[in-house]
Amino acid sequence: MDSDGEVLHCDTGSGRFDHHQTDSFTCAANLVAREIFKVNEKVDDLKKKAIERMVVVINEDDHAHFLAWPEPASDRWDFGLSRALGGVVSNFKNCPEKIIEYFLVVLDGTFRIFLEKIEAEEMLETGLKFKTNWGRGIAVSSGNSEFPRLALKLGYAVVVRKRPKSSHLGIYGHWQKGVNFKKVFQKLKKKDPEASWYFHPDGCMILNNSINHPGRKPTRLSLEDVVEMVKAKS
C-alpha cells in the first residue's frame, strides 16, 4: 500500500505504481513516467521522448511481447538489459543494494543511448547526402556516437562523421553492400600524410579518432573534402 510516506512501492503493494490491479496494457515504468511528467512539466523535450521510447520497450518486455520479436530465441536478445538484470538478480540474491547500483548505472547508459539516437534521427534529415559506388552516403559534423550506427542500420552504404571539437574523423561502411575503403584510405594518406589514419582489416572502416588511442593527430581535410574522395570513382 501507499500508506507509508517513507516507502515508495513500484510494481507491487497494490499502490498507484502497481499495474497488476488493472488489465490495461501498461507497466510500473509507464505509471512512474506519467507521474514524473505530471508533476514536472519542465522536463526537457528530448529527455521526455527518450523516456517515453524506453518505456515502450520495457512495457513490451513486461507483457511478453518479445515473443513476437524477430527470432525471439536468438542469443542476441540475451544481451539485452532486462535479461542481464535477471542474471544479476540471480548472482546477488542476498545483496539487493548491488543489484540497484548495477541497474541504475546501466539504465543511465541506456538512457544516454536513446538521447543520442533521437538526436541522430533528426540529423538524418539535415546531413550531407551523396552517392558512392556502393550506394547512398551521408556525412555530418557531430560528436554523436550513435549516428554512424543508426545510418548504417537504415540502409546507408557509407557514413562520414567529423567531430567539430576535436576535428577527428571516421568513415564507416556497410559490409553487406560490398564496401571496401582500401583505395579511399590510400587517397587520404596521400592527401594528408601527417594525420593519424587507421584502416580496419575488414575494409569497412577508416578512423582518424579513437578514445582508446589518445594523441592521434586530426586531419586538416574538411568534411566536404573527405566526401569528395569517397565519392570519386575508383
C-alpha positions as CSV (number, residue, x, y, z in Angstrom):
1,M,0.0,0.0,0.0
2,D,1.0,3.7,-0.3
3,S,0.2,4.5,3.4
4,D,3.9,4.8,4.4
5,G,5.2,8.1,3.1
6,E,8.8,6.9,3.6
7,V,8.3,3.9,1.2
8,L,7.6,4.0,-2.5
9,H,6.2,0.7,-3.8
10,C,6.7,0.0,-7.5
11,D,5.1,-2.9,-9.3
12,T,3.9,-4.3,-6.1
13,G,1.8,-3.5,-2.9
14,S,-1.4,-2.6,-4.7
15,G,-0.4,1.1,-4.8
16,R,-0.5,3.7,-7.5
17,F,2.6,2.3,-9.3
18,D,1.4,-1.3,-9.2
19,H,-0.1,-2.1,-12.6
20,H,-1.3,-5.5,-11.6
21,Q,-4.6,-4.0,-10.4
22,T,-5.7,-3.4,-14.0
23,D,-5.9,-5.3,-17.2
24,S,-4.6,-2.3,-19.2
25,F,-1.5,-2.7,-21.4
26,T,0.8,-0.8,-19.0
27,C,3.6,-1.4,-16.5
28,A,5.1,0.2,-13.5
29,A,7.7,2.1,-15.5
30,N,4.9,3.6,-17.6
31,L,3.0,4.7,-14.5
32,V,6.1,6.2,-12.9
33,A,6.9,8.1,-16.1
34,R,3.4,9.5,-16.4
35,E,3.7,10.8,-12.8
36,I,7.0,12.4,-13.4
37,F,5.7,14.3,-16.4
38,K,2.6,15.3,-14.5
39,V,4.4,16.8,-11.5
40,N,7.3,18.2,-13.6
41,E,6.1,19.9,-16.7
42,K,9.5,21.4,-17.4
43,V,11.1,18.0,-18.4
44,D,13.3,18.6,-21.4
45,D,11.5,17.5,-24.6
46,L,14.5,15.4,-25.7
47,K,14.7,13.6,-22.4
48,K,10.9,13.1,-22.4
49,K,11.0,11.5,-25.8
50,A,13.8,9.2,-24.7
51,I,12.0,8.1,-21.6
52,E,8.8,7.5,-23.5
53,R,10.5,5.3,-26.0
54,M,12.4,3.4,-23.3
55,V,9.0,2.8,-21.6
56,V,7.6,1.3,-24.8
57,V,10.3,-1.4,-24.9
58,I,10.0,-2.0,-21.2
59,N,6.2,-2.4,-21.5
60,E,6.6,-4.8,-24.4
61,D,9.1,-6.9,-22.4
62,D,6.9,-6.9,-19.3
63,H,3.9,-8.2,-21.3
64,A,6.0,-10.9,-23.1
65,H,5.6,-9.2,-26.4
66,F,9.3,-10.2,-27.0
67,L,7.7,-13.5,-28.3
68,A,6.8,-11.5,-31.4
69,W,10.2,-10.1,-32.0
70,P,12.3,-11.5,-34.9
71,E,13.9,-14.8,-33.9
72,P,12.8,-14.5,-30.2
73,A,15.0,-17.4,-29.2
74,S,18.2,-15.9,-30.6
75,D,21.1,-15.4,-28.3
76,R,21.3,-11.7,-29.3
77,W,18.3,-10.9,-27.1
78,D,20.0,-12.3,-24.1
79,F,22.4,-9.4,-24.2
80,G,19.5,-7.0,-23.6
81,L,19.1,-5.1,-20.4
82,S,16.2,-7.0,-18.9
83,R,17.9,-10.4,-19.4
84,A,21.2,-9.1,-18.0
85,L,19.3,-7.8,-15.0
86,G,17.8,-11.3,-14.4
87,G,21.3,-12.7,-14.3
88,V,22.4,-10.1,-11.8
89,V,19.5,-10.8,-9.6
90,S,20.4,-14.5,-9.6
91,N,24.0,-13.7,-8.7
92,F,23.3,-11.3,-5.9
93,K,20.1,-12.5,-4.3
94,N,21.4,-11.5,-0.9
95,C,22.8,-8.1,-1.9
96,P,19.9,-6.0,-3.2
97,E,22.0,-2.9,-2.9
98,K,24.4,-4.3,-5.5
99,I,21.5,-5.0,-7.9
100,I,20.2,-1.5,-7.6
101,E,23.7,0.0,-8.0
102,Y,24.4,-2.0,-11.1
103,F,21.0,-1.5,-12.7
104,L,21.0,2.3,-12.2
105,V,24.4,2.7,-13.9
106,V,23.4,0.6,-16.9
107,L,19.9,2.2,-17.1
108,D,21.6,5.6,-17.2
109,G,23.8,4.3,-20.1
110,T,20.8,3.1,-22.0
111,F,19.1,6.5,-21.4
112,R,22.2,8.2,-22.9
113,I,21.9,5.9,-26.0
114,F,18.3,6.8,-26.5
115,L,19.1,10.5,-26.2
116,E,21.8,10.3,-28.9
117,K,19.6,8.0,-31.1
118,I,16.8,10.6,-31.2
119,E,19.3,13.4,-32.0
120,A,20.8,11.1,-34.7
121,E,17.3,10.6,-36.3
122,E,17.0,14.4,-36.6
123,M,20.4,14.7,-38.1
124,L,19.4,12.2,-40.9
125,E,17.2,15.0,-42.2
126,T,20.0,17.6,-42.4
127,G,23.1,15.5,-43.1
128,L,25.1,15.9,-46.4
129,K,23.7,13.3,-48.8
130,F,25.9,11.9,-51.6
131,K,26.2,8.9,-53.9
132,T,29.0,6.3,-53.9
133,N,30.0,3.2,-55.9
134,W,28.3,1.1,-53.1
135,G,25.1,3.1,-52.6
136,R,23.8,6.1,-50.6
137,G,26.2,8.0,-48.4
138,I,25.7,10.6,-45.7
139,A,28.0,12.9,-43.8
140,V,27.7,15.0,-40.7
141,S,29.7,17.2,-38.4
142,S,28.8,15.9,-35.0
143,G,30.1,14.3,-31.8
144,N,27.0,12.0,-31.7
145,S,28.3,8.4,-31.4
146,E,25.0,6.8,-32.4
147,F,24.8,8.5,-35.8
148,P,27.0,6.1,-37.8
149,R,25.4,3.0,-36.4
150,L,21.8,4.3,-37.0
151,A,22.6,5.5,-40.5
152,L,24.1,2.1,-41.5
153,K,21.1,0.3,-39.9
154,L,18.8,2.4,-42.1
155,G,20.5,1.4,-45.3
156,Y,23.2,3.9,-45.9
157,A,26.2,2.3,-47.5
158,V,28.7,4.9,-46.3
159,V,28.7,7.3,-43.3
160,V,31.3,10.0,-42.7
161,R,31.3,11.8,-39.3
162,K,33.7,14.5,-38.2
163,R,33.8,15.7,-34.6
164,P,33.6,19.5,-34.6
165,K,35.6,19.9,-31.4
166,S,38.5,17.6,-32.0
167,S,38.3,17.5,-35.8
168,H,38.8,13.7,-35.7
169,L,37.0,11.8,-38.4
170,G,35.5,8.4,-39.0
171,I,34.3,6.7,-42.2
172,Y,32.1,3.7,-41.9
173,G,30.8,1.3,-44.5
174,H,28.0,-1.3,-44.7
175,W,29.7,-4.7,-45.2
176,Q,26.6,-6.2,-46.8
177,K,26.9,-3.7,-49.6
178,G,30.4,-4.8,-50.6
179,V,32.1,-1.7,-49.2
180,N,35.9,-1.6,-49.2
181,F,37.7,1.6,-48.4
182,K,41.2,0.5,-49.3
183,K,41.6,2.9,-52.2
184,V,39.9,5.7,-50.2
185,F,42.5,5.0,-47.4
186,Q,45.4,5.4,-49.8
187,K,43.9,8.7,-51.1
188,L,43.5,10.1,-47.6
189,K,47.1,9.2,-46.6
190,K,48.4,10.8,-49.8
191,K,46.3,13.9,-49.4
192,D,47.0,14.4,-45.6
193,P,50.1,12.2,-44.7
194,E,50.6,13.9,-41.3
195,A,47.2,12.9,-40.0
196,S,46.9,9.7,-38.0
197,W,44.9,7.2,-40.2
198,Y,43.8,3.7,-39.3
199,F,42.3,1.3,-41.9
200,H,40.3,-1.6,-40.4
201,P,41.3,-5.0,-41.9
202,D,37.6,-5.7,-42.9
203,G,37.8,-2.8,-45.3
204,C,34.7,-1.1,-43.9
205,M,36.2,1.5,-41.6
206,I,38.7,4.3,-41.6
207,L,39.4,6.1,-38.4
208,N,41.2,9.3,-37.6
209,N,40.0,9.2,-34.0
210,S,39.8,6.8,-31.1
211,I,39.0,7.2,-27.4
212,N,41.3,4.2,-26.9
213,H,44.2,5.8,-28.6
214,P,44.6,9.4,-27.4
215,G,47.1,11.7,-29.1
216,R,46.2,10.8,-32.6
217,K,46.6,13.8,-35.0
218,P,43.4,15.0,-36.6
219,T,43.1,15.5,-40.3
220,R,43.2,19.0,-41.8
221,L,40.8,17.9,-44.5
222,S,37.3,19.3,-44.3
223,L,34.2,17.1,-44.2
224,E,33.4,18.1,-47.8
225,D,36.9,17.2,-48.9
226,V,36.6,13.7,-47.5
227,V,33.1,13.2,-49.0
228,E,34.5,14.1,-52.5
229,M,37.3,11.5,-52.0
230,V,34.8,8.8,-51.0
231,K,32.5,9.7,-54.0
232,A,35.4,9.6,-56.5
233,K,35.2,6.6,-58.9
234,S,37.8,4.0,-58.0
